[in-house]
Amino acid sequence: MALLVTQHVRRMRGGAQSHLMRASDGNFYIVKFQNNPQHVRILANELIATRLAERLGLPVAPSEVLEVGEWLIGKTPELHIQAGKQRTPCRPGLQFGSRYVIDPLQGQVLDYMPESLLSESQVRNPEMFLGALAFDKWTCNADGRQVIYWRENRERKYHATMIDQGHCFHAGEWAFPDSPLRGTFTFNCVYQNVRGWESFDPLLTRIEQLDENVLWKVVESVPPEWYDGDTGALEEVLTKLLRRRGKVRELIAEFGASSRQPFPNWSMKATAGAKTRG
């Protein structure tokens, strides 16, 4: 059952023109609307990919289906989509919500961390970046990997959390045009400790062994209006995801052999062997 949004807080940056809002459970959420400038399927992608990542053990913000009513939109001028000089009210109904990772009064959130600070001394879970790479290759994330960093007031180190899964499945295209540099993180430093396939486990093996019933269960919670009721297209995406479970190693190997040379401590022999197995 959808949670009701009760309060608008502020607009957020980004192409989806999302908003920070508060829901009836008392939590704050980053809300993406059906008529966002990117595509209505962005909402379906967010829910499917985020909940799959969660079941695989990756750090993601909890996701919810939220209901935003006409009354709140009508009383909140900021709730609109801007396209050039054209302003269109946000569409009421069911929207995607990503819970804000921590209450602003309880901790600090960074949406960017410079390469000089992206080390084990600053990030508690650096292995997250390797799991995210496997996940993004599997789901054909058409965007670079987006991450936020948060910590409680009493903590020194930050937790890295995956956000913005809307461009998985190639955003609104629902296709899988693989490319070596697609779906990767900006800085190579997060990959410097890769020494072989064991560096990507247990996440990589979990993807390869994922029960298809888990995938279908996740999809059941997606509102039909988020994919225009085109169940055939949605089923095709899921079928391709199941087939791609055995292709992830090949895709990681292609990234390893790319011009970025992201794995300096992993021999090319290991990489070549992965291609053969793929």
C-alpha positions in Angstrom: 0.0 0.0 0.0 1.3 3.4 -0.9 2.4 6.0 1.7 0.8 9.4 1.5 3.0 12.4 1.1 2.1 15.1 3.6 4.7 17.9 3.1 6.9 19.4 0.5 10.3 20.5 1.6 12.3 21.6 -1.4 13.3 21.0 -5.0 16.3 18.8 -5.7 19.0 19.2 -8.3 19.2 16.7 -11.3 17.6 15.9 -14.6 14.6 14.1 -13.1 13.5 17.3 -11.2 12.8 15.4 -8.0 11.6 16.9 -4.7 12.4 16.3 -1.1 9.1 15.5 0.7 7.8 14.0 3.9 5.5 11.0 4.0 2.9 9.8 6.4 5.4 7.4 8.1 7.4 10.5 9.2 10.4 9.8 6.9 11.8 12.1 4.3 12.0 10.9 0.7 13.5 12.0 -2.6 10.4 11.8 -4.9 10.4 11.4 -8.7 7.2 12.1 -10.5 5.5 10.2 -13.3 5.8 13.2 -15.7 9.5 13.8 -15.0 11.5 15.1 -18.0 13.4 11.8 -18.4 10.7 9.1 -18.8 7.8 7.6 -16.9 9.7 4.3 -16.9 12.4 5.9 -14.8 10.1 5.3 -11.8 9.8 1.6 -12.7 13.5 1.3 -13.1 14.2 2.9 -9.8 11.9 0.6 -7.9 13.0 -2.6 -9.7 16.7 -1.9 -9.6 16.8 -0.6 -6.1 14.9 -3.5 -4.6 17.0 -6.0 -6.6 20.2 -4.3 -5.3 18.8 -4.5 -1.7 18.1 -8.2 -2.0 21.6 -8.8 -3.3 23.0 -7.1 -0.3 24.1 -3.8 -1.8 23.7 -0.6 0.2 20.8 1.4 -1.1 18.2 3.8 0.4 14.9 2.0 1.1 12.4 2.6 -1.7 8.6 3.1 -1.5 5.6 3.8 -3.7 4.3 7.2 -2.5 1.0 8.9 -3.3 1.0 12.7 -3.9 -2.5 14.2 -4.0 -3.9 16.9 -6.2 -4.5 19.2 -3.1 -0.8 19.3 -2.1 0.3 19.9 -5.7 -2.3 22.7 -6.1 -1.1 24.4 -2.9 2.6 24.0 -3.6 3.9 26.2 -6.5 7.3 24.4 -6.4 5.7 21.2 -7.5 6.0 21.6 -11.2 8.1 20.3 -14.1 10.2 23.0 -15.9 10.9 22.6 -19.6 12.4 25.8 -20.9 9.9 28.5 -20.1 7.1 26.0 -19.8 5.9 25.0 -16.3 3.7 22.0 -15.9 2.3 20.9 -12.5 3.6 17.6 -11.2 1.2 14.8 -12.0 -0.8 13.5 -9.0 -0.9 9.9 -8.1 1.7 7.2 -7.4 5.3 8.3 -7.5 8.7 6.8 -6.6 10.3 7.6 -3.3 13.8 7.0 -2.1 14.1 7.5 1.6 16.6 10.2 2.7 19.5 8.2 4.1 19.6 9.9 7.5 17.7 12.5 9.3 19.4 15.9 8.8 19.5 16.4 12.6 21.2 13.1 13.2 24.1 13.2 10.7 25.8 14.6 7.6 25.2 13.7 3.9 27.7 14.4 1.0 26.7 14.1 -2.6 30.3 14.3 -3.7 33.6 13.1 -2.3 36.9 14.1 -4.0 39.3 11.3 -5.2 41.8 12.2 -2.5 39.3 11.2 0.2 37.9 8.1 -1.4 40.0 5.7 0.6 39.4 3.1 3.2 40.3 5.7 5.8 37.2 7.8 4.8 34.7 5.2 3.5 33.5 2.3 5.7 32.4 0.1 2.9 34.8 0.5 -0.1 33.8 -3.0 -1.4 30.5 -1.4 -2.3 32.0 0.0 -5.5 32.9 -3.4 -6.8 29.5 -4.8 -6.1 27.9 -1.8 -7.7 30.1 -2.3 -10.8 28.8 -5.9 -11.2 25.2 -4.8 -10.6 25.4 -1.9 -13.1 27.0 -4.1 -15.8 24.2 -6.7 -15.2 21.4 -4.1 -15.5 23.1 -2.0 -18.2 23.1 1.2 -16.3 23.3 4.0 -18.9 24.5 6.5 -16.4 27.7 6.7 -14.4 27.4 5.2 -10.9 25.9 7.7 -8.5 26.8 7.5 -4.8 26.1 9.5 -1.7 28.1 9.4 1.5 26.6 9.8 5.0 27.6 9.4 8.6 26.0 9.9 12.0 27.1 12.9 14.1 29.3 10.7 16.3 31.0 8.8 13.5 34.2 9.7 11.7 33.9 7.5 8.6 31.3 7.7 5.9 29.0 5.0 4.5 28.7 4.9 0.7 25.2 4.3 -0.6 24.0 3.7 -4.2 21.4 6.1 -5.5 19.7 6.9 -8.8 19.0 3.6 -10.4 16.7 5.2 -13.0 19.0 4.7 -15.9 19.3 1.0 -15.4 17.9 -1.0 -18.4 19.1 2.0 -20.5 16.6 4.4 -18.9 13.3 4.7 -20.9 14.6 2.6 -23.8 14.4 -0.7 -21.9 17.3 -2.1 -24.0 20.8 -3.4 -23.2 23.4 -1.7 -25.5 26.5 -2.7 -23.5 29.6 -0.5 -23.6 32.8 -1.0 -21.6 32.7 2.4 -19.9 29.0 2.5 -19.2 27.7 2.1 -15.7 31.1 2.8 -14.0 32.2 5.1 -11.2 34.1 8.3 -12.1 37.3 7.6 -10.2 39.6 4.5 -10.8 40.8 4.6 -7.2 37.8 2.6 -6.0 38.9 -0.3 -8.2 42.6 -0.3 -7.4 42.4 -3.2 -4.9 40.9 -5.6 -7.4 43.1 -8.7 -7.8 40.8 -11.2 -9.3 37.2 -12.5 -9.5 37.2 -13.1 -5.7 37.3 -9.3 -5.3 33.8 -9.1 -6.7 32.3 -11.8 -4.4 30.0 -12.5 -2.9 27.9 -10.1 -4.9 28.9 -11.4 -8.3 28.0 -15.0 -7.4 24.7 -13.8 -6.0 23.8 -12.2 -9.3 24.7 -15.3 -11.2 22.7 -17.5 -8.9 19.7 -15.2 -8.4 16.5 -17.1 -8.3 14.1 -15.8 -11.0 11.2 -15.9 -8.5 13.0 -13.1 -6.6 13.0 -11.0 -9.8 9.3 -11.6 -10.5 8.4 -10.9 -6.9 10.1 -7.5 -7.1 8.2 -6.6 -10.3 4.8 -7.3 -8.8 5.1 -4.1 -6.7 5.5 -1.8 -9.7 2.4 0.3 -10.5 1.3 -0.3 -14.1 1.1 3.4 -14.8 4.9 3.5 -14.5 5.3 1.5 -17.7 2.0 2.5 -19.4 0.6 -1.0 -18.7 2.9 -2.6 -21.3 3.4 -5.9 -19.5 4.9 -7.4 -22.6 7.8 -4.9 -22.6 8.3 -5.4 -18.9 8.4 -9.2 -19.2 11.0 -8.8 -22.0 13.2 -6.8 -19.7 13.0 -9.4 -17.0 13.7 -12.2 -19.5 16.8 -10.4 -20.7 18.0 -9.8 -17.1 17.8 -13.5 -16.4 19.8 -14.3 -19.5 22.4 -11.7 -18.6 23.3 -13.3 -15.2 25.9 -15.4 -17.0 27.4 -12.4 -18.9 28.5 -10.2 -16.1 32.0 -11.5 -15.9 32.5 -10.8 -19.6 31.2 -7.3 -19.2 33.5 -6.6 -16.2 36.5 -8.0 -18.2 35.7 -5.7 -21.1 35.8 -2.7 -18.7 39.1 -4.1 -17.3 40.6 -4.1 -20.8 39.3 -0.6 -21.7 41.3 2.6 -22.1 40.7 3.4 -18.4 42.8 0.4 -17.2 40.8 0.4 -13.9 42.4 -2.7 -12.4 46.2 -2.1 -12.1 46.6 -5.0 -9.6 44.8 -7.6 -11.7 46.8 -9.3 -14.4 45.7 -9.2 -18.0 46.0 -12.9 -18.1 43.1 -13.2 -15.5 41.1 -10.7 -17.6 41.6 -12.7 -20.8 40.6 -15.9 -19.0 37.3 -14.2 -18.0 36.5 -13.4 -21.5 37.0 -17.0 -22.6 34.6 -18.2 -19.8 32.0 -15.5 -20.7 
